């Protein structure tokens, strides 16, 4: 009977142990599940951070390319504006050398007209004057303009070339233009020959 009781106690203890094992197994499984869930969440967070950093990298790269594009676009617009302006200037002054070569001919026409006016040959004067006017009109249509200078104008070193200074005939002509030696001309807005003048001192 004693043996039977002891066996019964052993069995009860064995059952308790199994019961404890059975009860602890779900707890262990829960712990393992929670750990796996935590690991998955952590991995997902790391993946999201990687994705965010990839997105941030892509965004930075996109912004850098946009900035580069805008700079290139602005540079190209400046280039177009500059070349357009240069081309217009080139067209305006393309014939500058030719015009400068024609200026002595204009001077000769002026001298010829002065001399013909002194003579009594009105037909010759009219013919030369007609040719001179036509020639001047053609050059004017190409952008050539004479610089207006008359006696008594204030001398401007930016517009006039002083050939010599003479004593002024009156005080009001000191520092002013007394005589014009050679006419000056502009082509477009550029002075291609400065008027040569005599100033008073």
ChimeraX attribute file (.defattr): number of C-alpha atoms within 10 A of each C-alpha:
attribute: neighborCount
match mode: 1-to-1
recipient: residues
	/A:1	6
	/A:2	7
	/A:3	8
	/A:4	9
	/A:5	10
	/A:6	11
	/A:7	12
	/A:8	12
	/A:9	12
	/A:10	12
	/A:11	12
	/A:12	12
	/A:13	12
	/A:14	12
	/A:15	12
	/A:16	12
	/A:17	12
	/A:18	12
	/A:19	12
	/A:20	11
	/A:21	12
	/A:22	11
	/A:23	11
	/A:24	12
	/A:25	12
	/A:26	11
	/A:27	12
	/A:28	11
	/A:29	11
	/A:30	12
	/A:31	12
	/A:32	12
	/A:33	12
	/A:34	12
	/A:35	12
	/A:36	12
	/A:37	12
	/A:38	12
	/A:39	12
	/A:40	12
	/A:41	12
	/A:42	12
	/A:43	12
	/A:44	12
	/A:45	12
	/A:46	12
	/A:47	12
	/A:48	12
	/A:49	12
	/A:50	12
	/A:51	12
	/A:52	12
	/A:53	12
	/A:54	12
	/A:55	12
	/A:56	12
	/A:57	12
	/A:58	12
	/A:59	12
	/A:60	12
	/A:61	12
	/A:62	12
	/A:63	12
	/A:64	12
	/A:65	12
	/A:66	12
	/A:67	12
	/A:68	12
	/A:69	12
	/A:70	12
	/A:71	12
	/A:72	12
	/A:73	12
	/A:74	12
	/A:75	12
	/A:76	12
	/A:77	12
	/A:78	12
	/A:79	12
	/A:80	12
	/A:81	12
	/A:82	12
	/A:83	12
	/A:84	12
	/A:85	12
	/A:86	12
	/A:87	13
	/A:88	12
	/A:89	14
	/A:90	12
	/A:91	11
	/A:92	17
	/A:93	20
	/A:94	13
	/A:95	14
	/A:96	19
	/A:97	10
	/A:98	10
	/A:99	19
	/A:100	15
	/A:101	11
	/A:102	12
	/A:103	17
	/A:104	12
	/A:105	13
	/A:106	15
	/A:107	13
	/A:108	12
	/A:109	19
	/A:110	15
	/A:111	12
	/A:112	15
	/A:113	18
	/A:114	12
	/A:115	11
	/A:116	18
	/A:117	14
	/A:118	10
	/A:119	11
	/A:120	9
	/A:121	10
	/A:122	12
	/A:123	10
	/A:124	14
	/A:125	18
	/A:126	14
	/A:127	10
	/A:128	17
	/A:129	17
	/A:130	12
	/A:131	12
	/A:132	19
	/A:133	12
	/A:134	12
	/A:135	14
	/A:136	17
	/A:137	14
	/A:138	12
	/A:139	15
	/A:140	15
	/A:141	9
	/A:142	15
	/A:143	18
	/A:144	25
	/A:145	19
	/A:146	16
	/A:147	16
	/A:148	10
	/A:149	19
	/A:150	13
	/A:151	15
	/A:152	16
	/A:153	15
	/A:154	16
	/A:155	21
	/A:156	12
	/A:157	9
	/A:158	7
	/A:159	15
	/A:160	21
	/A:161	19
	/A:162	18
	/A:163	13
	/A:164	11
	/A:165	16
	/A:166	11
	/A:167	13
	/A:168	16
	/A:169	11
	/A:170	9
	/A:171	11
	/A:172	10
	/A:173	18
	/A:174	19
	/A:175	19
	/A:176	22
	/A:177	25
	/A:178	24
	/A:179	16
	/A:180	18
	/A:181	13
	/A:182	15
	/A:183	18
	/A:184	22
	/A:185	22
	/A:186	18
	/A:187	22
	/A:188	16
	/A:189	13
	/A:190	13
	/A:191	16
	/A:192	19
	/A:193	19
	/A:194	19
	/A:195	21
	/A:196	20
	/A:197	24
	/A:198	21
	/A:199	26
	/A:200	21
	/A:201	17
